[in-house]
């Protein structure tokens, strides 16, 4: 028999193994990066959902609060509505937020404006006692909630005196 000097490729060379490992390494890094980006996006979406849920709940509480005239010397409508907005049930506050020091008193704000026939909503009470200016008895409460990540969402609630005819 003739002996053959032909070489057979029954294994892989070191260069081929290194190239394969490099390609595999890039693939793993890309996949891990995609998972991390997906996690950040998912957390951002949860924060947005939590903000919107808390805003709708705060708006409902402010809406349920009795209307307070800005002419009433013994009452402060902005303070009453703010307290209602900041009274968030504990089960609505994500645990992750409380762990980061999030508090309703510092992260839920409310500003109140009063309707003026001449200027629209202003920060000045324009209500008149006699004769009653029905249109001026509208109040615009703007509730803003900030997440621990610094994202803010707002909602507006218009309140009117229930004694006024529609």
N, C-alpha and C positions, 0 to 999 in steps of 0.2 A: 504494500500500500504506500501510496505517496503521502508524505506528511504535508499538511497544509499550514502555511504561515498566516492564514487569515485570522484576524482578531474578531471575536464575537462580542456583541454588546449585551452582556447579560446583567450588568449592573449600571449604576449611575456614578458619574464622576463627582468629585467634591465641588466643582464649579456648578454643576447642574443642581446639586442639593442646595447650595447657597442661594442660587437664583430663585429656586422654588420657595425657600424659607423667606427671602426678601419679599416676594410677591404675597405670600401668606401673611407676613407681618403688616404690609400696607393694607391688606383687606381687613385684618382684625382691628387695626387702628381706625379705619374708616367706619366700621360697624360700631365700635365703642363710641366714637364721636357722634354718630347718628343717634345712638341711644341717649347720650347725654343731652343733645339738643332736643330730642323728643321729651325728655324729662322736664327740661326748663319750660318748654312750650306748654306742656300739660299743667305745670304748676301755675303758670301765668293764666291759663284758662280757668283753673280752680279759683284763683284770686278774683278774677273778673266775675265769675258766677257768685262767689261769696259776697262781693261788693254789691252786685245787683240785688241779691236776695235781701241783704241787710237794708239797702236803700228802699226797696219796696215795702219792707216791714216798717221802717222808720216813717215813711210817708203815710202809711195806714195809721200809725199811732198818732202822728201830728194831725191827720185829718179827723181822727176820733176825739182829739182834745177839744174841749169846749172853746168856742170862739171868744176871744178876749178883746175888748175895745181898747184902743190906744189912748182913749180919753179917761179911762178908769185909773185914777191916781193910785189905787191900792194894788193894781195888777200890772204885770209886765208881760205882754203877749210874747215877745221874743224869748224871754227866759222860760216861760211855760212851754212853748213849742220846742225849744232846744232840749229841755229836760225830757220831753216825750220822745224826741228823736234819739237821744243818747241812752234811753232805757232799752238796751238790746238784751234779749234773753240770752243767758249763758250758752245754751245749746246752739245758738246761731253764730257764735264767735268761734272760728276754727282754733283748735288747740295749738296749732303751729303759730298762730298770731299771738295768743296770750303768752306763749313761751318766749316770744320776741319782745314782750313788754307792751303790746298793743292795748290801749285803753279807750273806751268810747268817749270819755270826757275830753281827751286830747285829739282824737282822730275823727270825731263826728262833729261837724260844725253846722250851724244854721244861721242864715241871715234873713231878716224880715224887711219887706218893703210894703208901703201902703199906696193904694190907688189914688191918683190925683187926676181929676177930669182934664186938667190942663197939661200935665207933664207925664202922664202914665204912672208907672210904679216908681216911687221915690222912698228914700229912707226917712223922710219927715212925715209925721202923722198929720194928715190933712182932714181928718174926720171933723165934722161939725156937729155940735149937740142939737142946735135948733136953727132952722129946720134940719132934720136928718138928711144928710147927703148919702143916699143909698149906694151910689156907685163908689163913693169914697170909703165904704165900709169893707172893701175887698182887701185882702192881705196876701202877699206872695212870699211864701217860705221856701227858701232854697237850701236843701240839705246836701251836704258834701261829706263823703266818707273816704278816708285814705287808707290804703293797705300798708302793711309793714314794708313792702317793697317800694312804696312811694307812689303807687298808682292811685288816682282819684277818680271818683264817679260822682255825679250830681243828679238830683231830681228836684223838680219844682212842684209845690202844692199850693193851690189857690184856696184860701179860706174866705168865707163870707158869713155875715151875721145871719143866723137862721131865722131871726125875727123879720128880716127884710123880705118883701114879696119877690118872687122870681121875676 
